[in-house]
């Protein structure tokens, strides 16, 4: 009997840990998807960063090319990337393929972790064990806390390090003559995107914590 209790306790702790990590990754992935595929941030930055002057393009032309890029990055789009008014090098094309593959893997992971979090969370709630919500909130908030320091100190170096860690080549170092699309994607936009993702992650962490407090009161 004691062995069974110990086994169940260890199983519950394991499930708690797995669900907590799944909550954290799910929130990170959802935040990333919302910012990357949501055009609202870039559209706002077109005016805020004066991108038409930077890229020497009209606002309409910029939006048309950006829309094509975002459509291409979707996991449901199977065609090749072809900008309406911009030429592109072979290296640039490879880089966008790499970006798409990373985003697809994030979304696959998101689907898996959401399912695990829902099933595992439901199991834990039936056991009246709610610590996974608190642990999920703590793990989630650790992501922006860890990332915000280097971003605040030196975004440019953080940006370069991020690309070196994520990509196996240096094709992300665009030459504006060969890949003029880089002119309409200023570094400041990526900083705004990173901040948007971090804010959404913080919001997800707060939601997980609020759910923990709510369920704790219900079970009291």
C-alpha positions as a printed Julia matrix, in Angstrom:
220×3 Matrix{Float64}:
   0.0    0.0     0.0
   2.79   2.42    0.96
   4.61   1.61   -2.27
   1.46   2.39   -4.22
   1.06   5.72   -2.43
   4.69   6.62   -3.09
   4.28   5.63   -6.74
   1.13   7.75   -7.12
   2.81  10.68   -5.38
   5.82  10.47   -7.7
   3.53  10.17  -10.72
   1.59  13.26   -9.65
   4.81  15.22   -9.16
   5.99  14.16  -12.6
   2.69  15.18  -14.2
   2.82  18.47  -12.27
   6.28  19.19  -13.66
   5.38  18.24  -17.23
   2.16  20.27  -17.2
   3.96  23.28  -15.73
   6.55  23.25  -18.51
   3.82  22.72  -21.1
   1.94  25.76  -19.8
   5.11  27.86  -20.03
   5.94  26.73  -23.58
   2.32  27.09  -24.72
   2.21  30.7   -23.53
   5.57  31.45  -25.18
   4.43  29.85  -28.46
   1.03  31.58  -28.48
   2.68  34.95  -27.81
   5.15  34.34  -30.65
   2.43  33.32  -33.1
   0.24  36.31  -32.22
   3.07  38.78  -32.77
   4.63  37.17  -35.86
   1.41  36.55  -37.76
  -0.46  39.59  -36.47
   0.22  42.4   -38.93
  -0.97  45.11  -36.54
   2.48  45.73  -35.04
   4.24  46.08  -38.36
   1.49  48.26  -39.78
   1.85  50.58  -36.77
   5.64  50.64  -37.2
   5.32  51.64  -40.85
   4.38  55.12  -39.64
   6.21  55.08  -36.31
   9.57  54.13  -37.85
   8.97  55.96  -41.12
   9.62  52.77  -43.08
   8.56  54.2   -46.49
  11.53  56.58  -46.35
  13.9   53.87  -45.06
  12.92  51.45  -47.82
  12.25  54.06  -50.51
   8.87  52.43  -51.11
   5.25  53.5   -50.85
   3.17  52.34  -47.89
   0.96  50.31  -50.22
   3.98  48.57  -51.75
   5.43  47.83  -48.31
   2.18  46.28  -47.07
   1.81  44.22  -50.24
   5.29  42.7   -49.86
   4.93  42.2   -46.11
   1.57  40.46  -46.54
   3.15  38.05  -49.02
   5.95  37.3   -46.53
   3.55  36.58  -43.66
   1.39  34.39  -45.89
   4.49  32.44  -46.91
   5.5   31.9   -43.27
   2.15  30.26  -42.54
   2.34  26.47  -42.07
  -0.67  26.15  -44.38
   1.06  27.79  -47.34
   3.02  25.37  -49.52
   4.2   27.61  -52.35
   7.52  29.41  -52.73
   8.2   32.96  -51.61
   7.93  35.51  -54.38
   7.75  39.19  -53.48
   5.51  41.26  -55.77
   7.98  44.1   -56.3
  11.29  42.98  -54.75
  14.04  40.71  -56.01
  15.66  38.17  -53.7
  18.97  36.29  -53.55
  19.31  32.52  -53.15
  20.71  33.09  -49.64
  17.76  35.28  -48.74
  15.34  32.63  -49.95
  17.11  29.97  -47.85
  16.93  32.21  -44.79
  13.18  32.63  -45.09
  12.82  28.86  -45.5
  14.77  28.47  -42.24
  12.54  31.04  -40.51
   9.42  29.24  -41.71
  10.71  25.88  -40.46
  11.42  27.33  -37.01
   7.95  28.85  -36.81
   6.35  25.58  -37.91
   8.23  23.66  -35.21
   7.1   26.22  -32.63
   3.49  25.74  -33.73
   3.77  21.95  -33.67
   5.18  22.22  -30.16
   2.4   24.61  -29.24
  -0.3   22.15  -30.32
   1.32  19.27  -28.43
   1.93  21.24  -25.23
  -1.58  22.72  -25.19
  -3.06  19.21  -25.44
  -0.74  17.88  -22.72
  -1.47  20.89  -20.5
  -5.23  20.46  -20.89
  -5.23  16.71  -20.31
  -2.65  16.78  -17.53
  -4.2   19.85  -15.95
  -7.63  18.22  -15.99
  -6.18  15.14  -14.3
  -4.5   17.24  -11.61
  -7.65  19.27  -10.98
  -9.64  16.08  -10.47
  -7.03  15.19   -7.85
  -7.56  18.68   -6.39
  -3.89  19.46   -6.97
  -3.45  22.93   -8.39
   0.23  23.69   -7.86
   0.87  23.2   -11.58
  -0.87  26.52  -12.27
   1.44  28.36   -9.89
   4.51  26.55  -11.19
   3.43  27.29  -14.75
   3.12  30.98  -13.91
   6.58  31.03  -12.32
   8.22  29.18  -15.22
   6.48  31.44  -17.72
   7.58  34.66  -16.06
  11.15  33.35  -15.94
  11.32  33.6   -19.74
  10.92  37.41  -19.98
  12.96  37.96  -16.82
  15.9   36.07  -18.35
  15.56  37.67  -21.78
  14.74  41.25  -20.85
  18.13  41.93  -19.22
  20.33  41.35  -22.31
  17.74  43.05  -24.53
  17.7   46.12  -22.3
  21.5   46.26  -22.04
  22.3   45.84  -25.74
  19.56  44.8   -28.15
  21.87  44.74  -31.17
  24.26  42.21  -29.61
  21.3   40.17  -28.33
  19.8   40.25  -31.82
  23.03  38.93  -33.37
  23.45  36.23  -30.7
  19.82  35.15  -31.17
  20.41  34.6   -34.89
  23.7   32.77  -34.34
  21.98  30.38  -31.93
  18.96  29.79  -34.15
  20.52  29.55  -37.59
  23.31  27.29  -38.87
  24.45  29.81  -41.5
  24.95  33.55  -41.83
  22.3   34.08  -44.5
  20.38  36.24  -42.03
  23.02  38.93  -42.63
  21.23  40.44  -45.6
  22.85  42.61  -48.24
  20.33  45.31  -49.1
  21.54  45.32  -52.71
  20.73  41.63  -53.14
  17.78  41.51  -50.72
  16.09  44.91  -50.53
  13.37  43.43  -48.3
  15.72  44.09  -45.36
  15.21  47.83  -45.88
  11.56  47.46  -44.9
  12.43  45.33  -41.86
  14.46  47.67  -39.61
  16.07  46.31  -36.46
  13.83  48.51  -34.3
  10.79  46.64  -35.6
  12.27  43.37  -34.34
  12.9   45.03  -30.98
   9.23  46.06  -30.85
   8.23  42.5   -31.79
  10.43  41.07  -29.02
   8.89  43.48  -26.5
   5.41  42.53  -27.7
   6.15  38.84  -27.22
   7.57  39.45  -23.75
   4.52  41.5   -22.72
   2.15  38.76  -23.91
   4.21  36.18  -22.01
   3.91  38.3   -18.87
   0.16  38.47  -19.47
   0.0   34.69  -19.84
   1.94  34.23  -16.62
  -0.43  36.57  -14.8
  -3.42  34.66  -16.19
  -1.99  31.35  -14.96
  -1.41  32.85  -11.51
  -4.94  34.31  -11.38
  -6.36  30.91  -12.32
  -4.32  29.38   -9.51
  -5.72  31.86   -6.97
  -9.27  31.38   -8.28
  -9.14  27.57   -8.18
  -7.47  27.65   -4.77
 -10.4   29.66   -3.38
 -12.9   27.3    -5.04
 -11.22  24.26   -3.47
 -10.86  25.87   -0.03
